[in-house]
Amino acid sequence: MIYFFDSSALVKYYTNEKGSEQVTAIIQDPDTYLFISQLACIEIKSSLATKCRTNQINLQEWQSAMQAFEQSLTNFYIEPISEAICRSAEQLIQTFAVRYALRTLDAIQLATFRQLPYSTVILASADERLNGLARELAYITWNPNAL
């Protein structure tokens, strides 16, 4: 299987929350190819800091999660944010921002996902608005919160 994880799904690998067990099983499956956007490298750190700041995790858990994230990056194919992805994200915003409340960073994630050269990549996202848009565009999605 081939998965593209956006940050909302990927963060579950580093924290204990709804969907974490399923995310962990997928990420640790040696037969699974895992892609993330370069954007996720920033968003995950921000998300973990927010979880610490809002007392969802303590300082020690935050430090462990940050270290685990850095160490796990070799498990992923990291897709750079190119000019073509930015143009695609702009098009997505122009076309879908009103109907789907598509936000800037989600548009970049979706644009990165769409440029992967494989026909059966699964979008892993805990954002059901983003999943709904991806399904409208005929992509396969998986929401770890929907279990």
C-alpha positions in Angstrom: 0.0 0.0 0.0 1.0 3.6 -0.6 -0.1 6.3 1.8 0.3 10.1 1.9 -0.1 11.3 5.5 -1.1 14.9 6.1 -0.1 16.4 9.5 -3.5 15.8 11.1 -3.1 12.0 10.7 0.7 11.9 11.1 0.7 13.6 14.5 -1.2 10.5 15.9 2.0 8.5 15.5 3.8 10.6 18.1 1.0 11.1 20.6 -1.6 8.9 22.2 -5.0 9.9 20.8 -7.9 8.5 18.8 -6.6 6.7 15.8 -3.0 6.4 17.1 -3.0 2.6 17.1 -4.2 2.4 13.5 -1.7 5.0 12.3 1.1 3.2 14.1 0.2 -0.1 12.5 0.2 1.4 9.0 3.5 3.3 9.6 5.2 0.3 11.0 4.1 -2.0 8.2 7.3 -2.8 6.2 5.2 -3.3 3.1 3.8 0.2 3.2 5.3 3.2 1.3 4.8 6.4 3.2 4.9 9.9 1.8 4.6 13.2 3.5 5.0 16.8 2.4 7.9 18.9 3.5 5.2 21.0 5.1 4.5 18.2 7.6 8.0 18.6 9.0 7.0 22.1 10.2 3.4 21.4 11.0 4.2 18.4 13.2 6.6 20.4 15.3 4.0 23.1 15.7 1.2 20.7 16.5 3.3 19.0 19.2 4.2 22.3 20.7 0.5 23.3 20.7 -0.3 20.0 22.5 2.3 20.8 25.1 1.3 24.4 25.5 -2.4 23.4 26.0 -1.5 20.6 28.4 -2.6 17.8 26.2 0.9 16.4 26.7 3.5 17.3 29.3 7.0 18.7 28.6 8.7 15.3 28.8 6.2 13.8 26.4 6.7 16.8 24.0 10.5 16.3 24.1 10.1 12.5 23.5 7.7 13.1 20.6 9.9 15.7 19.0 12.9 13.3 19.2 10.8 10.4 17.9 9.6 12.6 15.0 13.2 13.5 14.0 14.3 9.9 14.2 11.4 8.6 12.2 11.9 10.9 9.2 13.9 8.2 7.4 10.7 6.1 7.2 9.1 8.7 4.9 9.5 9.9 1.4 9.4 13.7 1.9 8.0 15.6 -1.0 9.4 19.1 -1.4 7.1 22.1 -1.8 7.8 23.1 -5.4 6.6 26.0 -7.5 4.2 23.6 -9.3 2.7 22.5 -6.0 2.2 26.2 -5.0 0.4 26.9 -8.3 -1.7 23.7 -7.8 -2.6 24.8 -4.3 -3.6 28.3 -5.6 -5.9 26.6 -8.1 -7.4 24.4 -5.4 -8.1 27.5 -3.2 -9.7 29.4 -6.1 -11.9 26.4 -7.0 -12.8 24.9 -3.6 -12.0 27.3 -0.7 -15.6 28.6 -0.4 -17.4 25.3 -0.6 -15.0 23.2 1.4 -13.4 25.9 3.7 -10.1 24.8 2.2 -7.3 26.4 4.1 -3.9 27.4 2.7 -1.8 24.6 4.3 -4.4 22.0 3.5 -4.3 23.1 -0.1 -0.6 22.6 -0.1 -0.9 19.2 1.4 -3.6 18.2 -1.1 -1.6 19.6 -4.0 1.5 17.6 -2.9 -0.6 14.4 -2.6 -2.1 15.0 -6.1 1.4 15.3 -7.7 2.5 11.8 -6.6 3.1 9.6 -9.7 1.1 6.7 -8.4 -2.5 5.7 -9.2 -3.5 4.2 -5.9 -2.2 6.4 -3.2 -4.4 6.7 -0.1 -4.7 10.1 1.5 -4.5 9.7 5.3 -6.1 12.7 7.0 -8.0 13.3 10.2 -9.5 16.4 8.5 -12.9 15.3 7.2 -13.4 18.5 5.1 -10.1 17.7 3.3 -11.1 14.1 2.9 -14.5 15.1 1.4 -12.8 17.3 -1.2 -10.3 14.5 -2.0 -13.2 12.1 -2.5 -15.0 14.5 -4.8 -11.8 14.6 -6.8 -12.0 10.8 -7.0 -9.2 10.0 -4.5 -9.2 7.3 -1.8 -9.0 8.6 1.7 -8.6 7.2 5.2 -9.5 9.1 8.4 -8.0 7.6 11.5 -10.7 9.4 13.6 -13.5 7.6 11.8 -12.9 4.2 13.4 
